[in-house]
Amino acid sequence: MGAVLLLERGGGDWLTSGPYHVLRSAGERGVPFQRASAALPPEIAFLRTEGVAERLLIRTAADAAQAGTDAATALLNAGLMEEAAYYRALARALGAPYLDGSIPFGPGLCFPGTVVSGLAMLAPGSVAPWVLAPRGRVIAALLDGRRPAGPAAITSPTHLREAVFAAIPAQVADYAAHDRARCAPERATAREPAVWRLLVLALVSIAGLCLCAALPAPIAGAVVLAAQSLFLAMTTVRLAAVAIAAPVTVEVPPLTDAALPVYTILVPLYREAAVVPALLRALAALDYPPAKLDIKLLIEAGDPETAAVLAPIPLPARFEVITVPPGTPRTKPRALNAGLPLARGNLLTVFDAEDDPDPGQLRLAAALFARLPERTACLQGRLVIDNADDSWLTRAYALEYAGLFDVLNPALAQCRLPVPLGGTSMHLRGLMEQMHHS
């Protein structure tokens, strides 16, 4: 897989501008080079002294203005400059030391607070009392002197997060596995059952079967009749859904790029090395402003194969590979819990490794959320099996998914009944507010 595919949907060619490699889209329109350099946002204007081409900076400023975001995020998320190179240049502009190796953290290190704030205390005797990993408009404030950096060293957000995970892996793992149950037990899923609970459940099940076998014939017949009635009712609901006219897809006017919110995508991966190239192609093809994408690939510490496939790929800053520290239970929810507090979007969705999402899915979800009542907190995407011709098993899966997402779910929604949610392409909103109040 080439870097061009991942950094710029639609292809491009490589150019060299000073010490940095940048990508020019094959369909790039002309940029008014006569624009005064003084009009450049401060978060990228300092890069002129670093040898970055004026044309690239002007293009980035225009992209940022169109997307309604800061120019630093537009530059890094589009893959036009490596994150580490940018923050080294920022440190030079601020006259601050840059930390790119081991970070000697001081007291007060915590997850997720340290990573989310981008600020950590350093050990006594370090190059500075603090280390700072600023994002977005905070960078412009630092460069303009509106927010003093103080005696702080600079590092990149990715390096700070990796250093925190390396320094307190047990705390990160504990947070992922148990924090929800501790802080909001009423919202937590069931805890991992103890062995004695499993034994009790098995004994109760065996006792129930023995009791049914010992029941008199009339009572046993009544039990069987009740079970059959329940099955018949479920079948009737499915058959009735066919007769309910309900739309499968919707169309709404799209939002402008500036009106679109930041979108977080969580993708848990475990032993998925074979599908990583196809997954990255699908994520790179999403029709959404790169400056407003926050894609987190969550891999397990005990999965070197997937890590090895991802390591050599020069992903733009909108992609973040997060290695979840070892811990139990090694499940998809635990991986999601490790990435959730680091989400920067007001909208969030989860994709599986084998997913090939429609490029317009995020724009459609954002437009729907903007027009639906605030109490609408979740949207479920329609799932389709695309390899139905591979075998009889895939054909059976395709039929099941067609019945659920093309017939049953639309009918339930039309009747304002609860709709079963899938584990993928489920879109949530109000994420940051919910996390702050939980």
Secondary structure, DSSP 8 states (H G I E B T S, - for coil): --HHHHHSTT-EEEEEETTEEEEEETT-----TTS-GGGS-HHHHGGGGGT--HHHHHHHHHHHHHHTS-HHHHHHHTTSS-HHHHHHHHHHHHT--B--S---B-TT--TTHHHHHTEEEB-TTSSSSEEE---THHHHHHHHTSS---SEEE--HHHHHHHHHHH-HHHHHHHHHHHHHHH-GGGS------HHHHHHHHHHHHHHHHHHHHS-HHHHHHHHHHHHHHHHHHHHHHHHHHTS---SS-------GGG---EEEEEEESS-GGGHHHHHHHHHT--S-GGGEEEEEEEETT-HHHHHHHTTS---TTEEEEEE-S-SS-SHHHHHHHHGGG---SEEEE--TT----TTHHHHHHHHHHHS-TT--EEE-----S-TTS-HHHHHHHHHHHIIIIIIHHHHHHTT------SSSEEEE-HHHHHHH-
